[in-house]
Amino acid sequence: MTQQIPEFPEFLTQQFQQFFGEGWGKAFQTLHNMDLGGNGPGLAGTAMSTPQIGFSTEKLRELQQQYLQDAGKLWSQSLHRSGQAADKRFASAAWDNNPLAAFSAAAYMLNARTLMGMADAVEADPKTRARIRFAVEQLTAAVAPSNFLALNAEAQKKAIETQGESIAKGITNLIHDMRQGHVSMTDESVFEVGRNVATTEGAVVFENEFFQLIEYKPLTSKVYEKPFLLIPPNINKFYILDLQPENSFIRYAVAQGHRTFVVSWRNPDATFALKTWDNYIEDAAIKAITVTQEITGAKSINALGFCVGGTMLGCALAVLAARGKKPVASATFLTSFLDFSDTGVLDVFIDESFVQYREKEIGQGGLMKGKDLSSTFSFLRPNDLVWNYVVGNYLKGETPPAFDLLYWNSDSTNLPGPFYAWYLRNTYLENNLVKPGTATVCGIKVDLRTVDMPVYIYGSREDHIVPIGGAYASTQALPGARRFVMGASGHIAGVINPPAAKKRSHWTRDDGKFPRSHAEWLAGATEHSGSWWPDWSQWLKAHAGKQIPAPKTYGKGKYKVIEAAPGRYVKAKA
């Protein structure tokens, strides 16, 4: 049963004001009267019509009863700490030993659960429900008592123990982060690109205004005749694939006997204000394929696209096929979208009004700032990627530990406005790439059915950027021989999983069947312990041709060494 019910939200408002103060009462009233017309968290710049929402009578009744029970227990100081202790924000003994802090944490947990319960009780269209849930998650993450020195018992204890030194250090950290323009997730002073990250030996053998092409020094006496080209996402820097020698995917590929080339994107500045999606396909993805062929003399190459790089690779291959060219023998798509039907939590940002706003703002010229993109992705996991560092850096005065992955995550890149606007409309909003003849790229009507080659498609089970269903959907869009593999963990940790670490699992299915949904595929899949890299390596070797003597020098003919890897482009800051 569903109907409009004002009584219970109003009741909750009154109860929260009585038990916990006016602020939480207002939070509940805000949820009940939520304006999704442009002012909600994460939706700035939209102008959506306000949707009609109702609440499930049964769910609200259950929520009211549970709330009264738990609030009564809390008020009488008998609420168990099981849920509170399980939350790492309040797990320290300092919270237990401070009655006021313990109460504030328990009250917060009750409030947050009830708010999420109200969000789950909403009856509306799926996008509206997702937006409400996202807004509530942002609200509850922001108002946690752990985020405030006056309520954070752990930070207070440290301030006393250090005689105020932690507070002084926190202020210093805050000033430092304000100057650099982002919250520090790691000790960035420890890392330097080319010194202790991105260290695999190689040389830049080509560059234009969009990218540098890096060729890596062989680690084997023989290499496969078909070279291997990696196209990383231009939303980030390529060295996620080459962090340290022990977890470098690039080094692994070289060690497997592949003559390896990588696209290193230039970090866009004001001169890129008019660059388009077509520019990146024609003058970057296709150009990189062509130059790799010319340097190696190979009739065909193997290519890999990671994240947005996979989307770009798919477009480039469709354009080349329409021109009667098939220079790529096999393609690997790592956590990539071709079909944007299932985009997960990112869908809350996308609708016609939002895309029109971006088109008007930067679609005809301008830049999408890297820090804005980075902030958006961080707030998809606010407790882990935002508030955790606010508390540690500023309230506790801690210097975050050195971590190469988080250093890379903070090394943001800009995007050209026209490129970004085209991408939003034709992928996330309209999903045109899987509609044959709908999207036009480089003057060609894109048809992924022409991308007929062996493909290896990888998706991560807990990926919040490219959900596993979205990655799997590529199996339905491409016509060639396919292999799909699912790895454990998320968008980055699932991909960067070297075999020597002996971590995580991966799943394969060898009956050649690709049912429509990922759930159906998984029902017939087999779990294997450890990294998926060896599975991919065996697959790629089958498409790499015979082995030939490894080259002694970089480049060939007009393609001479410009500078040592990792090159200049990757070092440019947004």
KANOR-V17184 format. One line per field, one symbol per residue. phi: phi as a letter, one per 40 degrees, with the letter a starting at -180 (. if undefined). burial: b if it has 16 or more other C-alpha atoms within 10 Angstrom, else e. A space follows every 50 residues. Layout:
BEGIN
phi: ???
burial: ???
END
This chain:
BEGIN
phi: .bacbcccdcdcdccccccbhcdcdcccccccbdccchbcdgbdgcaccc ccbbbcdcccccccccccccccccccgbcccdcccccccbcccccccbdc cccccccdccdcccdcccccccbacdccdccccccccccccccdcccbdc bcccccccccccfgcccccccccccdccccgaccbaccccbacgbbbfbc caacbaabccabbbbccdbbcbbccccbbbbccccacccdcacbdcbccc ccccccgccbbbcbcccdbdcccbcbdddccccbccccccccccccgcca bbbbbbfccccccdcccccccccgbbcbcabbbbfbcbbbcbbgcccccb adcccccccccbcbihbccccccccdccccbcccbbcdcccccbcbgccc ccadccccccccbcbcdcdccccdccbccbfcccbdgccbbfgbccbccc cbacbbbbbccbcccbddccccdccccbcccbbbbbbcgbdbccccbcdc cfbgbabbabcgcbccbccccccbcbcbcgccdcccccccdcbbgccbdc ccbcgafccbccacccgcdccccc
burial: eeeeeeebbeebbbbbbeebeeebbbbbbebbebebebebbbbebbbbee eebbbbbebbeebbeebeebbeebeeeebebeebbeeebbeeebbbebee bbbbbbbbbbbbebbbbbbbbbbeeeebbbbbbbbbbbbbbbebbbbbbe bbbbbbebbeeeeeebbbbbbebbeeeeeeeebbbbebeebebbeebbbb bbbbbbbeebbbbbbbbbbeebbbbbbbbbbbbbbbbbbbbbbbeebbbb bbbbbbbbbbbbbbbbbbbeebbbbbbbbbbbebbbbbbbbbbbbbeeeb bbbbbbbbbbbbbbbbbbbbbbeeebbbbbbbbbbbbbbbbbbbbbbbbb bebbbbbbbebbbbbbbbbbbebbbebbbbebbebbbebbbbbbbbbbbe eeebbbbbbbbbbbbbbbbbbbbbbbbbbbbbbbbeebbbbeebbbbbbb bbbbbbbbbbbbbbbbbbbbbbbbbbbbbeebbbbbbbbbbbebbbbbbe eeebbbbbbeeeebeeebeebbeebeeeebbbbeebeebbbebbbeeeeb eeebbeeebebbebbbbebbeeee
END
